[in-house]
């Protein structure tokens, strides 16, 4: 089973929820892998302290033009949807940082003057943490192709185990790449106007993708009841509510798991998991 924890915005407790769910399940003897797909700013490792035993580069294909063969016809620029190629006065200009590796330029070049070479955009690291499999991705600074690194993280996961995915925040392409084949998505939010606004966007995303989902409200006893009312109106299950507890903040600041530092919260995460299983029946 693949469970993705996502959020419409950053700072809602997404990583806290993903890591504590994973540790709680691992403590119960479940075979768990946690995948940190927030490749621009991964931080699951801060709390899980994994031992990394393998590192794999992530590459994407980018075009290379044979100048002696190219006639400067401009077909490559016409078919490129991402403005990664321009032709000016018969000269081809390449912008590899914009290339999505679709291969259209080499496919449609009438002179077969374009081939593709690999470009490194990031790294996938794999290891173990707290009795779990651990995988995270690191996007190279200045690169834009985070979906490729997210794909690399997911490809490195073993089949047949419980997989928990810590997704990037937001609702853009990287998030869709992280959650698109999940069996269930848990949307983390907070009871504020900003939290509600971004929750509505996230709900729209998972509904378009057709993935079962529910909501987790972090710091549930602050802010207002707008999120709760929205979920009631939309018939969305709220299956986890975490209070604004100073002990949680202190554990977080020390890089500790809530389920270990404040043991009574283990029941909260255990109940959340049981509700997820119930919704999938």
C-alpha positions, 0 to 999 in steps of 0.5 A, a space after each residue: 500500500 502507498 500512503 501519501 501525506 500532502 498539503 496545499 502549503 508548507 508548514 502544516 505538519 506534513 513531515 511530522 505526520 508522515 514520519 510519526 505514522 511510519 515510526 508507529 507502524 514500524 514499531 508495531 512490526 509492519 514492514 515500512 518504507 518512508 520516501 521523502 519526495 520533497 526533493 527541494 528541501 527534504 527533512 525526514 532525515 533530520 528526525 529519522 537519522 538514517 544510515 545511507 548505504 547507496 547513492 544513485 544519480 538522477 539524469 534527464 535526457 537533454 538535446 545535443 545538436 550536430 552543427 555540421 548536419 543542422 540546417 537551422 530550419 527551426 523545426 526543433 523550436 517549433 515542436 518544443 513546448 517548453 521553450 528549451 530551444 530557439 533558432 536565431 538566424 539559422 543558429 540553434 540555441 539550447 536552454 537545458 535547464 528548461 528541457 523536460 526530456 520529451 524527445 520531440 526535438 530529436 524525433 522531428 528533426 528532418 536532418 537527424 541532427 539532434 541526439 540526447 545526452 544525460 544531464 545530472 539533476 539530482 541524487 537519490 539516497 537509500 538506507 535504513 532508519 528506525 527499522 524502516 527502509 528510507 529513501 530521499 531525493 536531493 535536487 541539484 541547486 538551480 535545477 527545475 526538474 524535481 519530478 525526475 528526482 521524485 520519480 527516481 525516489 519512487 523507482 528505488 522503493 521495493 515492492 510489496 511493503 507499506 510505503 509512506 510518501 512525504 510529498 512536496 507542499 502545494 498542488 503543482 507538478 512535483 506534488 502530482 508526481 509524488 501522489 499520482 499512484 498512491 492508494 490514499 492521500 492524507 491532506 495535512 492542514 491547519 485551522 487558518 484562512 490560509 490553511 483552508 484556502 490551500 486545502 481547497 486547492 489540494 482537495 481539488 487536485 486529489 479529486 481530479 486524480 481520483 485518489 481516496 483521501 482524508 484530512 489531518 488538522 494540525 494545531 487543531 485547537 487554534 485558529 477558527 473552525 473554517 476547515 472543519 465546516 468546509 470538511 463537513 460541507 464537502 463530506 470529507 473525513 477528518 481522521 487526525 487532529 493534533 492539538 497545539 501542545 508545547 510538548 510536541 513543539 519541544 520534541 520537534 525542536 529536538 528532532 524527536 518523534 512525537 510517538 516516542 517523546 509523548 507516548 500518549 500520542 501514539 494512540 492518536 496516530 494508531 487511530 488515524 491508521 485504523 481510520 485509513 484502513 477503514 476508508 479503504 475497505 
